[in-house]
Amino acid sequence: MKKVYALWFLLVLPGSLLGQAALSSAGKPLVFTHVTVIDATGSPAKPGMTVLITKDRITALDVDGKVPIPKDAQVVDATGKFLIPGLWDMHVHTRYAGISFLPLFIANGVTGVRDTGSPWQQFEQIKRWRSDIAAGKLIGPRLVSAGPLVDGPNSRWTYSTVVNTPVEARKATDALKEKGADFVKVYDLLSRDEYAAIVDEAKKLRLPFVGHVPFAVSAAEASLDGQKSIEHLSGVLLACSADEAKLRKALVEEKEQPDGKAVLDSYSEEKASALFASFAKNGTWQVPTLVNTWIRIGAYTDDRSIMDALKYIPGGYKSQWNPRNFRSAEELAEYQRRLDKYLEIVGKMRRAGVQFMTGTDTLKAYNIPGFSLQQELVLLAKAGLTPMEVLQAATSNPARFLGLASLGTVERGKIADLVLLDANPLQDIGNTAKIAAVVVGGRFVSRGSLDQMLADVETAAKNWTGTPSGR
């Protein structure tokens, strides 16, 4: 499985770049001097370092004065600054027309994303982006994509591949493999037999399967079956309920989520402990997307960190996003209770040894590409992860998950996807948003160039008159 991911990435690793004004010359060495390196291996910060980047690789890294600097190098005096690996958003959806996803990710230090569900047409667009990024025609993050998610009848997503039998489930899995999808995303309405067929077929094809835990399946069963990641903590609270059997029966029959209060009121510490131990044992990764619930609260209360980023979104979307159109004060209180519980169980899973990755579910309402990933880091810290653990959830953990030994840390020989920060993220993880520059595949993107990218996105959003899409 790791070899499949790694082989694919070797084909697209040359890097992403756009106009030459925004990026350093492809053949010119890049050197950071006097920088504090936070390599995301778990080691302490290393101050006073020199980092040499040749083409797309880190070719030397040592204390100042010990790294020979090529005469033609672009030298960046990084005194007082901090160098970390590029960030990953491991749960995005880029199927929305008119949104400038790629520059928004890069401007926020996000150099890799996993698209977890899109129609075949968008999957083909993602493949074109990959090609243009690799050829140096486009600036953007590294892209991993599922193509259409696989769901049962009456799926709420028009682009999903709907299956009605285990045979159809196997054929859908085969089609994803044949068309080049990097993994299978399973969804809510799959029956137990259909899910089992996907599990079996995906394993035969050495194709990872991730996603929601289907209503008919327990999160504990999904973990035992080898589901590689669970998104949004889906099915986790239900699997922690003392009334799980009764609530799941109603869930399967009614095809919609059970009453949140009933699930929270029946939470069992004993069941939760057993479940989290199983996740750790089976290597079931979690992508909590805490920001998705936090945004529902923050948008309702006009949180400035959300509202200030809306200038990058076309008006057609914002007009649909009035929070009072889909939320009441009573629902707001329930969301707050749910978020509090999510923060609690993430902390408990962390203590049980469960592995995490950062993800956002962008582009849900108010969930702005790149910006929401920065907020997810803050929420994971609030849940009890240390700053280093949060940083690893956004850098080295996604690289390990994808089997990419050449990414995820700041070490000699690694691909140079990096973020230069103005402040120390190990003192405050919120400092990952204080970006001085980004390095994408060895190419240096200055703060001025990042600001210009954002200004261009803002202008494009103001001028876009198309029809919002997504479902």
C-alpha positions in Angstrom: 0.0 0.0 0.0 2.8 2.4 0.9 4.7 1.5 -2.2 1.6 2.4 -4.3 1.4 5.9 -2.8 5.2 6.4 -3.0 5.4 5.3 -6.6 2.7 7.7 -7.6 4.4 10.6 -5.8 7.7 10.0 -7.5 6.0 11.0 -10.7 4.8 14.4 -9.4 7.5 15.4 -6.9 9.3 18.0 -9.1 7.3 20.8 -7.3 4.8 23.5 -7.9 5.4 26.9 -9.2 3.8 29.7 -11.2 5.2 33.0 -12.4 8.9 33.5 -12.1 8.3 36.7 -10.2 6.8 34.7 -7.3 9.5 32.0 -7.2 13.2 31.6 -7.1 15.0 30.2 -10.2 14.6 26.5 -10.7 18.4 25.9 -11.0 19.6 28.3 -8.3 20.5 26.9 -4.9 18.5 28.3 -2.0 20.1 28.8 1.5 18.6 29.7 4.8 21.1 31.0 7.4 20.7 31.7 11.1 17.4 29.9 11.1 15.8 27.8 13.9 14.9 24.4 12.4 11.9 22.5 13.9 12.2 19.3 11.9 9.0 17.6 13.1 10.8 14.4 14.1 10.1 15.2 17.8 13.6 16.6 18.4 14.0 20.0 20.1 14.2 23.1 18.0 17.7 23.6 16.5 18.7 27.3 16.5 21.5 28.9 14.5 21.2 26.5 11.5 22.1 26.8 7.8 19.9 24.8 5.4 21.0 24.3 1.7 18.4 23.4 -0.9 19.5 22.2 -4.3 16.8 21.8 -6.9 14.0 20.2 -4.9 16.0 18.6 -2.1 17.5 19.6 1.2 21.2 18.8 0.4 22.8 20.1 3.6 21.7 21.0 7.1 24.1 22.0 9.9 25.0 24.7 12.4 26.0 28.1 10.9 29.4 28.1 9.4 29.6 24.4 8.6 27.7 24.4 5.4 29.6 25.7 2.3 27.4 28.2 0.5 27.4 28.1 -3.3 28.5 31.4 -5.0 25.3 31.5 -7.1 22.9 30.7 -4.2 19.9 32.8 -3.2 20.7 33.4 0.5 17.9 34.2 3.0 19.0 35.6 6.3 16.4 33.9 8.6 17.6 35.4 11.9 14.7 35.1 14.4 12.7 32.9 12.1 11.6 29.2 12.3 11.7 26.6 9.5 9.1 23.8 9.6 7.9 21.2 7.0 5.0 22.1 4.7 1.6 21.5 6.1 -1.0 19.0 4.9 -4.8 19.2 4.8 -5.9 15.6 4.7 -9.6 16.2 4.1 -10.6 18.7 1.4 -13.1 18.9 -1.4 -12.1 21.0 -4.5 -15.2 20.4 -6.5 -16.6 23.9 -6.0 -16.4 26.1 -9.1 -14.9 29.6 -8.9 -12.9 29.0 -5.7 -9.1 29.6 -5.9 -8.1 26.6 -3.8 -4.5 26.2 -4.9 -3.1 29.7 -4.0 -5.2 29.8 -0.8 -3.5 26.6 0.3 0.0 27.8 -0.5 -0.5 31.2 1.1 -1.3 29.3 4.3 1.7 27.0 4.2 -0.4 24.0 3.0 1.9 22.2 0.5 -0.1 18.9 0.3 -3.8 18.0 0.3 -6.0 14.9 0.1 -9.2 15.5 -1.9 -11.7 13.1 -0.3 -14.5 13.1 -2.8 -15.3 14.7 -6.1 -17.0 13.9 -9.4 -15.0 12.3 -12.2 -14.9 15.6 -14.0 -13.2 17.2 -11.0 -10.9 14.2 -10.7 -9.7 14.9 -14.2 -9.2 18.5 -13.3 -7.1 17.4 -10.3 -5.0 15.3 -12.7 -4.5 18.3 -14.9 -3.5 20.4 -11.9 -0.9 17.7 -10.9 0.6 17.8 -14.4 0.7 21.6 -14.5 2.2 21.8 -11.0 4.9 19.2 -11.9 5.7 21.1 -15.1 6.1 24.4 -13.3 3.0 26.0 -15.0 1.0 26.3 -11.8 1.5 26.9 -8.1 -0.2 24.5 -5.8 0.1 21.8 -3.3 0.7 18.1 -3.9 -2.6 16.4 -4.6 -4.0 13.0 -3.6 -7.5 12.2 -4.7 -10.3 9.7 -4.2 -12.5 10.5 -7.1 -16.2 9.9 -6.4 -17.1 8.5 -3.0 -18.9 5.2 -2.8 -22.3 5.2 -1.1 -25.6 3.3 -1.0 -29.0 4.2 -2.5 -30.4 7.7 -1.9 -26.9 9.2 -1.4 -27.1 12.9 -0.6 -24.2 13.6 -3.0 -25.1 13.7 -6.7 -21.5 12.8 -7.7 -21.3 9.7 -5.6 -21.0 6.2 -7.1 -24.2 4.5 -5.8 -24.0 0.7 -5.3 -27.0 -1.5 -4.6 -25.3 -4.9 -4.1 -21.9 -6.3 -3.0 -21.2 -7.1 -6.7 -21.7 -3.4 -7.6 -19.5 -2.4 -4.7 -16.7 -4.5 -6.0 -17.1 -3.1 -9.5 -17.0 0.5 -8.1 -13.8 -0.3 -6.3 -12.3 -1.8 -9.5 -13.3 1.3 -11.5 -11.6 3.6 -9.0 -8.4 1.6 -9.2 -8.6 1.5 -13.0 -9.1 5.3 -13.4 -6.3 6.2 -11.1 -7.9 7.1 -7.8 -5.4 7.0 -4.9 -7.8 5.5 -2.4 -11.5 4.5 -1.9 -13.8 6.7 0.2 -16.6 4.8 1.8 -19.8 6.6 3.0 -22.8 6.6 5.2 -25.4 4.5 3.4 -23.4 1.4 2.4 -24.9 -1.8 3.7 -22.8 -4.2 5.8 -22.4 -6.5 2.8 -21.5 -3.7 0.4 -18.9 -2.4 2.9 -17.5 -5.8 3.4 -17.2 -6.3 -0.4 -15.3 -2.9 -0.7 -13.0 -3.9 2.1 -12.2 -7.3 0.5 -11.7 -5.8 -3.0 -9.7 -2.9 -1.9 -7.3 -5.2 0.0 -6.9 -7.4 -3.1 -6.1 -4.3 -5.2 -3.8 -2.8 -2.5 -6.0 0.3 -2.5 -6.4 2.1 0.8 -10.0 2.7 1.9 -10.9 5.6 4.2 -13.9 7.8 4.9 -17.1 7.8 7.0 -18.0 4.8 9.1 -21.2 3.6 7.3 -24.4 3.7 9.5 -24.7 -0.1 9.4 -21.2 -0.7 10.7 -19.6 0.0 14.1 -16.5 2.1 14.3 -15.0 -0.8 16.1 -15.7 -3.1 13.2 -14.3 -0.6 10.7 -11.1 -0.5 12.7 -10.8 -4.3 12.7 -11.6 -4.4 9.0 -8.6 -2.2 8.3 -10.2 1.1 7.4 -7.1 3.3 7.2 -8.6 6.6 8.4 -11.9 7.7 9.9 -13.0 11.1 8.9 -14.8 13.6 11.2 -14.9 11.1 14.1 -17.8 9.7 12.3 -19.4 6.8 14.2 -17.0 7.2 17.1 -19.4 8.8 19.6 -22.1 6.3 18.6 -19.6 3.4 19.2 -19.0 4.9 22.6 -22.6 4.8 23.6 -24.0 2.3 26.1 -27.1 2.3 23.8 -25.2 1.7 20.6 -27.2 -1.3 19.4 -30.6 0.5 19.9 -29.4 3.8 18.4 -27.7 2.0 15.4 -30.9 0.1 14.6 -32.8 3.4 14.4 -30.0 4.9 12.4 -30.0 2.2 9.8 -33.8 2.2 9.5 -34.2 6.0 9.3 -31.0 6.7 7.3 -30.1 9.8 9.3 -28.0 10.6 12.3 -29.6 9.8 15.7 -30.5 12.5 18.1 -27.2 14.0 19.3 -28.4 14.4 22.8 -29.2 10.7 23.1 -25.8 9.8 21.9 -24.0 12.2 24.3 -26.2 11.3 27.2 -25.4 7.5 26.8 -21.6 8.0 26.5 -19.7 5.1 28.2 -16.2 5.6 29.5 -15.7 1.8 29.4 -16.7 1.5 25.7 -14.7 4.5 24.8 -11.5 3.1 26.4 -11.9 -0.2 24.6 -12.6 1.5 21.3 -9.6 3.8 21.5 -7.3 1.0 22.4 -8.5 -0.9 19.3 -7.8 2.2 17.1 -4.3 2.3 18.5 -3.7 -1.4 18.0 -5.1 -1.5 14.5 -3.5 1.6 13.3 -6.8 3.4 12.6 -5.9 7.0 11.9 -8.3 9.8 12.9 -8.9 13.0 10.9 -11.2 14.8 13.4 -12.0 18.0 11.3 -12.8 19.7 14.6 -12.9 23.0 12.7 -16.0 22.0 10.9 -18.0 22.0 14.2 -16.2 25.0 15.5 -17.1 27.0 12.4 -20.8 26.3 12.8 -20.5 28.1 16.2 -18.1 30.8 15.1 -20.1 31.8 12.0 -23.2 32.2 14.0 -21.4 34.5 16.4 -19.5 36.4 13.6 -16.1 35.3 14.7 -13.6 37.6 13.0 -11.1 34.9 12.2 -13.8 33.4 9.9 -15.4 36.6 8.6 -12.1 38.2 7.6 -11.3 35.4 5.2 -14.6 35.6 3.4 -13.2 38.1 0.9 -11.6 35.2 -0.9 -14.9 33.5 -1.6 -17.2 34.6 -4.4 -20.5 36.3 -3.4 -22.6 33.5 -4.9 -21.4 31.2 -2.1 -21.5 33.7 0.7 -25.1 34.4 -0.1 -25.9 30.8 0.6 -24.0 30.8 3.9 -26.2 32.9 6.2 -25.8 30.8 9.4 -29.3 31.6 10.5 -30.6 29.8 7.5 -29.5 26.5 8.9 -29.1 26.9 12.6 -31.1 28.0 15.6 -29.9 29.0 19.1 -30.9 25.6 20.4 -28.8 23.9 17.7 -25.9 26.2 18.5 -25.9 25.0 22.1 -25.9 21.4 20.8 -23.0 22.1 18.5 -21.1 23.6 21.4 -21.8 20.5 23.5 -20.7 18.2 20.6 -17.5 20.2 20.1 -16.6 20.0 23.8 -17.1 16.2 23.7 -15.0 15.9 20.5 -12.2 17.9 22.2 -12.5 15.5 25.2 -12.3 12.3 23.2 -9.5 13.5 21.0 -7.5 14.1 24.1 -8.4 10.6 25.4 -7.5 9.0 22.0 -4.2 10.8 22.0 -3.4 9.4 25.5 -4.4 5.9 24.2 -1.9 6.2 21.4 -4.2 6.9 18.5 -2.6 8.6 15.5 -4.0 11.9 14.1 -3.8 13.9 10.9 -5.1 17.4 10.2 -8.1 17.9 8.0 -10.8 20.5 7.5 -13.6 19.4 5.2 -13.2 22.6 3.2 -15.3 23.8 1.3 -18.2 23.5 3.7 -19.9 26.8 4.6 -17.4 29.3 6.0 -14.6 26.6 5.8 -12.0 28.6 3.8 -9.2 26.7 2.1 -5.9 27.1 4.1 -7.3 29.4 6.7 -9.4 26.6 8.3 -6.4 24.3 8.5 -4.7 26.9 10.6 -7.6 26.9 13.0 -7.7 23.1 13.1 -4.1 23.2 14.5 -5.3 25.4 17.3 -8.2 23.1 18.1 -6.0 20.0 18.2 -3.8 21.8 20.8 -6.9 22.7 22.7 -7.8 19.0 22.7 -4.6 18.2 24.5 -2.0 17.5 21.8 1.3 19.1 22.4 2.5 21.7 19.9 4.9 19.1 18.5 2.2 16.5 18.2 0.0 19.0 16.4 2.8 19.9 14.0 3.4 16.3 13.3 -0.3 15.7 12.7 0.1 18.3 9.9 3.5 17.2 8.5 5.2 13.9 9.3 2.1 12.0 10.1 0.5 12.5 6.6 3.8 11.6 5.0 3.9 8.3 7.0 0.3 7.6 6.3 0.9 8.0 2.6 4.2 6.1 2.7 6.2 9.1 1.6 9.7 8.8 3.2 10.9 11.8 1.2 8.4 14.3 2.8 7.2 15.5 6.1 10.3 16.5 8.0 13.2 19.0 7.7 16.1 16.6 7.1 18.9 16.2 4.6 17.7 14.4 1.5 14.1 15.3 2.0 11.9 17.1 -0.5 12.0 20.9 0.3 8.4 21.6 1.0 8.9 24.1 3.9 7.3 27.0 5.7 9.3 29.9 7.2 7.6 31.3 10.3 8.1 34.6 12.1 7.4 33.0 15.5 8.0 29.7 17.3 5.1 27.2 16.8 6.4 25.1 19.8 5.6 28.0 22.1 2.2 28.6 20.5 0.9 26.5 17.7 -1.1 29.5 16.4 2.3 30.8 15.2 2.1 28.5 12.2 -0.1 31.2 10.7 2.7 33.8 11.0 4.2 32.9 7.6 7.3 34.7 6.3 7.7 32.6 3.2 6.9 29.2 1.7 9.1 26.7 -0.1 7.3 24.5 -2.6 9.4 21.7 -4.2 12.6 23.8 -3.6 11.1 27.0 -4.9 11.1 30.1 -2.6 7.8 32.1 -2.4 8.4 35.3 -0.5 5.9 37.0 1.8 5.4 39.7 -0.8 4.5 37.1 -3.4 2.1 35.3 -1.0 0.4 38.6 -0.4 0.1 39.2 -4.1 -1.4 35.8 -4.6 -4.0 36.5 -1.9 -4.8 39.9 -3.5 -5.3 38.2 -6.9 -7.7 35.7 -5.3 -9.6 38.5 -3.6 -10.0 40.2 -7.0 -11.0 37.0 -8.7 -13.6 36.4 -6.0 -15.1 39.8 -6.5 -15.3 39.4 -10.2 -16.6 35.8 -10.4 -20.2 35.7 -11.7 -20.6 31.9 -12.2 -23.0 29.5 -10.6 -22.0 28.0 -7.2 -21.5 24.2 -7.4 -20.6 21.4 -5.1 -23.3 18.8 -4.6 
